[in-house]
Amino acid sequence: MRICVIGNSHIAALKLGWDALQASGQAPDLRPTFFGAPSDGVRHVRVESGVLSPKRKDIAEHFRTMGGTDRIRLDDYDAFFLIGLNVSVKRILRFYKTHAWAGLKGTAGKVLVHPGFARDFLTERYADTLMGVTAGHLQGRRVLALAEPFWAEWVRKGQKDTPEYGWDAAITAGDGPALGAMFRATVAASLPHAQFLPQPEATVAHGIMTALPYNKDASRLISGEGGGTDAAHMNGDFGQAIWPLVLPALRAM
Amino acid sequence: MDEDDLSPEASGKPARLGVLGGDGLWSVAQVLREAGAEVADLEPAPKTVAAEVAARWHYGRASVRAGLLGHPRACLQLFTAGMPKGWIWKAGSLAVDGLRPEVDPEPMDRALIEAYRLAHLAAVARLAGSVDRLILPLCRTRAMVDAAGTVFGSRPKGVILPTGVKLSEVTFTVNEMRDDLRALSEHLRAINPGLVLQVTLQPSLSDTPCDLTGLTDVPGVHHDPVFDALLLAVKNGAKGARVLAHLAQGFDIDAFGGPAAAPVESDDDKRQRRKERRKAREAGRAVQLDAKSAKVVCEDELLEAFRK
């Protein structure tokens, strides 16, 4: 099956995982072509006459480097796999700093809302992401969507120079699994034109974080959003954990 | 200046404004906000909420999510009744707050509804102390009431009342409504002696028209026919939004025209403002640095995978 993989920087883990699976002869029966652009670069694309192409030179350069071409002819692929594209659990954590839905434990000092309101609010917010917009470009085609991975669990304790999104507060309150479940439900609901593929349970820690082995060596030792070391991006093992789920998910669509 | 004069003219600061309830089809609080007045919201939605999601869940329609209210008895009960008998209605295995069934379009788990109501009541309890002026839109005289006199909302389809609770429709007399308004005014002033309670008589778009003129001269309760007329006019698209906001914030109509008097700033205020400006500048610089380095890390990570 020819599959077009489109994403932001999180596509790297998928590429590394694919290479490892191929090297070990365990790659599934797929023929992936990767097209990535950092941050929200994929926002700068247009779809005309069945061709998805970048509007900016730097994005076109990224597409050429990775996929060998800067024009994605949609009919050349049997399916599409969207990666990351600004769908992150950070959005729920920002909500959780000021609001909580009835049933959560960490409600002190927050506006308590109906769980249905939290669901509607978050679903609408996730639909407004680059993932939702890109999936909209691919309406009528087979599209699988993978969110940005949860951040590595070591960041929970808030080391110096690492951003604080409130992971520890949520986990300490005992709300990690409920937040993770709301994330899965609302992202799935926000993508009417795609099938959401949740992060495999084996890679998840505390409901909203990625287990340490999947972040090992992903650090770039530079100061970015991932902090002094990179907690936001995952390694090839993470990619290897994803690929076996792709073909069954596509076949089930 | 009279030292006891707490009016906005005397202090130069706009009154902190609250709105309680309103008609189902339009919101006084929203009209005032659009006119430029700042209306307190003690149960706010997240700032990034989409307008249609906020509207579906009754956010931003008043200072607390208490539902339509619309007559003095319901407003008084909001502050005094807490969780009266029969307030939890059944919707299958789920539950509905019978005192404000219109605010949530879906029922809730029975085990959660008490905590949910307590959180709402905590916001209601903070309201009187959080505002200088509380506007009460009144638009109806009828209500569904049980044998104990508790006022309930309209029962949604498929919802069952608790055993033993029977509701009947009553129409309040002018005297009853005046008594309720007086009691409400006293209750609120006991919490916040400087609070101005203002009624605005508005035609309901969702209920039978009724005569509320008997409520315009209740002792201790403010009423301004100019405000009422202007509110309705602005809601219907007429000019006058700035005057409306000016009146809503407690300023006198005679003072409208020139720029609002600048509030007198103390040295402490100035120091605080400087501190906040410095903090905002630093935060801005940090965001710029983060954005720059985040781009580096993403690009680096991305390209590395494809260089092999």
Boltz contact constraints between the chains, C-beta under 6 A:
constraints:
  - contact:
      token1: [A, 9]
      token2: [B, 298]
      max_distance: 6.0
  - contact:
      token1: [A, 9]
      token2: [B, 301]
      max_distance: 6.0
  - contact:
      token1: [A, 9]
      token2: [B, 302]
      max_distance: 6.0
  - contact:
      token1: [A, 12]
      token2: [B, 301]
      max_distance: 6.0
  - contact:
      token1: [A, 12]
      token2: [B, 302]
      max_distance: 6.0
  - contact:
      token1: [A, 12]
      token2: [B, 305]
      max_distance: 6.0
  - contact:
      token1: [A, 15]
      token2: [B, 305]
      max_distance: 6.0
  - contact:
      token1: [A, 16]
      token2: [B, 305]
      max_distance: 6.0
  - contact:
      token1: [A, 36]
      token2: [B, 302]
      max_distance: 6.0
  - contact:
      token1: [A, 38]
      token2: [B, 298]
      max_distance: 6.0
  - contact:
      token1: [A, 38]
      token2: [B, 299]
      max_distance: 6.0
  - contact:
      token1: [A, 38]
      token2: [B, 302]
      max_distance: 6.0
  - contact:
      token1: [A, 39]
      token2: [B, 295]
      max_distance: 6.0
  - contact:
      token1: [A, 39]
      token2: [B, 298]
      max_distance: 6.0
  - contact:
      token1: [A, 65]
      token2: [B, 306]
      max_distance: 6.0
  - contact:
      token1: [A, 66]
      token2: [B, 306]
      max_distance: 6.0
  - contact:
      token1: [A, 95]
      token2: [B, 46]
      max_distance: 6.0
  - contact:
      token1: [A, 99]
      token2: [B, 46]
      max_distance: 6.0
  - contact:
      token1: [A, 102]
      token2: [B, 112]
      max_distance: 6.0
  - contact:
      token1: [A, 102]
      token2: [B, 115]
      max_distance: 6.0
  - contact:
      token1: [A, 102]
      token2: [B, 116]
      max_distance: 6.0
  - contact:
      token1: [A, 103]
      token2: [B, 112]
      max_distance: 6.0
  - contact:
      token1: [A, 111]
      token2: [B, 43]
      max_distance: 6.0
  - contact:
      token1: [A, 112]
      token2: [B, 119]
      max_distance: 6.0
  - contact:
      token1: [A, 114]
      token2: [B, 104]
      max_distance: 6.0
  - contact:
      token1: [A, 114]
      token2: [B, 108]
      max_distance: 6.0
  - contact:
      token1: [A, 116]
      token2: [B, 106]
      max_distance: 6.0
  - contact:
      token1: [A, 117]
      token2: [B, 57]
      max_distance: 6.0
  - contact:
      token1: [A, 120]
      token2: [B, 53]
      max_distance: 6.0
  - contact:
      token1: [A, 121]
      token2: [B, 49]
      max_distance: 6.0
  - contact:
      token1: [A, 121]
      token2: [B, 53]
      max_distance: 6.0
  - contact:
      token1: [A, 124]
      token2: [B, 50]
      max_distance: 6.0
  - contact:
      token1: [A, 124]
      token2: [B, 53]
      max_distance: 6.0
  - contact:
      token1: [A, 220]
      token2: [B, 297]
      max_distance: 6.0
  - contact:
      token1: [A, 220]
      token2: [B, 300]
      max_distance: 6.0
  - contact:
      token1: [A, 222]
      token2: [B, 297]
      max_distance: 6.0
  - contact:
      token1: [A, 223]
      token2: [B, 293]
      max_distance: 6.0
  - contact:
      token1: [A, 224]
      token2: [B, 293]
      max_distance: 6.0
  - contact:
      token1: [A, 224]
      token2: [B, 294]
      max_distance: 6.0
  - contact:
      token1: [A, 224]
      token2: [B, 296]
      max_distance: 6.0
  - contact:
      token1: [A, 224]
      token2: [B, 297]
      max_distance: 6.0
  - contact:
      token1: [A, 225]
      token2: [B, 294]
      max_distance: 6.0
  - contact:
      token1: [A, 226]
      token2: [B, 297]
      max_distance: 6.0
  - contact:
      token1: [A, 230]
      token2: [B, 297]
      max_distance: 6.0
  - contact:
      token1: [A, 233]
      token2: [B, 301]
      max_distance: 6.0
